[in-house]
Amino acid sequence: MQDGSLIPRFGRARRDPALAVLEGFHPLKHALRFDAPLLEVVTVDAPGLRRLAQTLAPDLCERMLALAQQVDRSVFEQLSPLAPSTGVIALAQRRATDSASVLADRRAAPVVLLEDPRDLGNMGACVRVAAAADVAGVLTTGTHDPWHPDALRGAAGLHYAVPVGRVQRLQELDGRFQRPLLAIDPRGDPLDPSSLDARAVLAFGSERYGLSDELSERADARVSIPMRAGVSSLNLATSVAAVLFAWRLAARPAVV
């Protein structure tokens, strides 16, 4: 007999600041790979999930199938506003992260700061890039929850591979962590990857409005991404990728 509380439980989880809703195979895969505290895995097609796991994550296949509960399609399609095409959805505890712990990381790795990002999928894509570049963390400001299910989907669950949290007040960025604040701004000096401070906080503005005057005034410097004349801007996640991998490639001998 299927658990009759499954639908309301997943519905409540989408509003619970302690939980993460992982919609689809890739978010579940990365959550497992980076030791997320999983609570529940639901699939509409256990044999199909096994085939997918054997192809894309054979190292996780048995763990994934041991956790998975198969349900009817009529139930599965009510667990998310858009049922994942890969036929699996999961709940996990969030990994609590505060700005102080991210900024205090002593590694020679930058922090990504997203000021008031508006598009949740794009926010998630920034987390995905940041995890691949192995930065110290991703911090956001504004009203959107960086752990929203849509952001988790955009990040493919890589919130568990890199610390992701929120900044409530810009004063939290002030000097005690010895990290320079660099504003990524079209009016800044052209980016020189070889001179980019590896412990910088790299601040990116929202997709439409750019950086606020308050944050720009706090910045120690402004740098711009060199682009072809006439091209006005880049997508937020593309900008984050360009800067992070410019840094990573320049620092390659020192990066493991």
N, C-alpha and C positions, 0 to 999 in steps of 0.2 A: 504494500500500500504506500502511495506517495504521501509525503509530508504536506498536509494541507496548509501549513503556515509558511510554505516556501515563498509564495508570491508576496504576501505582506512583508516578510522578512527582507527580501531583496529590495522592496520598495522603501522600507525604513532605512536600509543601509545607504541608499543614495543620499540621504539627508544627515547621516551620522558622521560627525567630524572625526570619529575614531576608526572608521572603516573605509576600505577601498573596494570598489566594484570593478572587477577585471573582466572586460567584455571581449572575449575572443581568445584564440589560441596563443598568439604572440605575447599579450600581456600575462597570461598564465605561465607561459614558458619562462619568461624573464623573472616573474615573481618566484617561481620555484628555483631557478638557477641562482638567484641572489638571496635565497633563504627568507622569503617573506613568511610571516606567520599566517598561513592559510587556514581558513575556517570552514570553507565549503566549496566544492566543485560540482557543477551540474552540467550534464551533457544531454543532448537530444539523440546522440548516435554514438554509443560507446565503440562499436567496431570502426566507425569512421574516425573517431578520435585516436584510436590505436594506430590506424594507418598513417594519419597525419603526424603523430608523434614519432613513429618509426622512421619517417622520412625526414622530418625537420628538427627533431630533438630526441634522438635515440637514447641519449644519456638520461633522459627524464621520463621515458615512456612508462616504465613500470610504476614509478611514483605517481605519475599523473593518473593512470588508470586505477590505481589503488584508492585514490581520493575521490574519483568521479562517481556521482550518482546519476543514473539515467532516468529521465522523466519524459512524459508525453510531450509532443510538440505543442499541444494546446497550452500546457503549463509553461514550457520553455519560452514561448513567444510573449509571455506576460512578465518575464523577469527583467526586461529591458525595453526602453522605448523603441530601440532598433535591435532586433535579435541578431546576434553575431552570426555571420554566414558560416563560420567554422564550427558552429554548433556546441560551443562551450562557454560557460560564464562562471565566475568564481567570486567569493568574498574573502577578504583578508584584513587583518589589522593594519592600519597605517603604521609607518615607521616615523615616530615623533621626531621632529627636527625644529630647532629654534635657530634664529639668526646668529646668536652668540657662538654656538657650537660650530656652525659653518665657518664663521669668520675667524675662529680661533684655530682652525686646522693649520698645522705648522708646515705642511708640505709646500713645495714650490709649485703651486697650482692655483689658478685664478678662481674667482667666484663670479658667476653670472648673475646679474641683477636685472630683472625684467620689470620695468616700471609700468604698472597699470595695464598689463596685456589684456586685450579684449576678446581674442579668438582662442577658445579653449583647445581646439585641435592644434593650433599653431604653438600655443604654450607647451603642449605635450611634445611637439616636435623639437622644441628648444631643449627640453629635458633629455630627449633621446640623443641629440647631438652632444649635449654636455656629458652624458654618461659615456659616450664613445670616446670623447676627448679626455676623460678621466679628470675632470675638474674637482675642486673642493666642494662645490655645491651650487644649487640654483635657488635664488631667493626672488620672491615676487612682492610687489605692492599692489594696492587696489582691492576691489571687491570680489574678484573671481578667485575661487578656491583652486590652488594648483593641483589638488588631489581629486578634483571633480572627475567622474567617470569618463567624460569626453577627453579630458587632458590625459588621463591614464591610457585611454585608447590611442591617442596621438603619440604618446611616448612608448607604446608597446610594453607598458608595465615597467619601464626602466627607472621609475621612481625608487625602486628597491636597489638600484645600482649606484645611485648618487643621492646625497642628501637634498631634499626639496622642502622648502619652508617659506614662511611669509615674514616680511618686515612690516611691523605696525607703524613705526615712526622712522623717518630718515636719520634721526639722531643716533639710531642704533649702528649706523655705519661710521660714526666718527672715530677718530684716530687711535683708540686704545688697542686695536688689533694690528696696527702697523701695516695696513693694506691701502695703497693709493687708490683713489676712486677715479676711474677713467671713463669719461662719457663718450660713447660712440655717436658721433655727430657729424653730419655732412659739412659743417663749417670748421671742423677740426683739422689739425695737421694730418697729412697722409700717414696711414698706419705703416710703421716700420717694425715688422715682427721681431727682428733681432734685438730691438731695444725695449720691447714690451715687458714690463715688470711681471714676472711669473706669479706674483702674489697679488696682482691687481684685482679690484672689484670692477668688472666690466659692465657698465650700465647701458642698457638698450631701452629706447623709448617704445611707446605703443605703436601699433601698425599705422594709425592715422595721424596721431598728434605729436609723435616724437617725445623727447624728454621734456619734463617740466622745467620751468625757470628755477624752481627751488633746487632740484637735483643738479641742474647744470651749474648753478652757482656754487654748489658744494664740491664740484669735481676739481681734482688736482690738475687735470689736463683733458683736452678733447682730441680725439683721433677720428679720422674718417677712413672709410673703405674706398680705395681708388676704384673709380668706375668710368666707363665710357661717357663722354659728354652727351647730354641729352637724356640719359637714363636717370630718373629722379630719385629712385629708392629701390631697396631690396625688400623682399618678404622678411619678416622678423626672424624666423628660424634660419633662413639663408644667411642673414647678417651674422647671427650667432655662429653658424658653421664657418663662415669665412674667417672671422676673427679667431675663433678657437683653433682652427686647423692651421692658420698662419702661425699662431703661437706654437702649436705642437710640432710643426715641421721645423721651425727655426730652433726649437729646443730639443730636437730629436736625440742628440747624444746623451741628454740628461733624463730623458723620459723612458720609463720601462713600459 
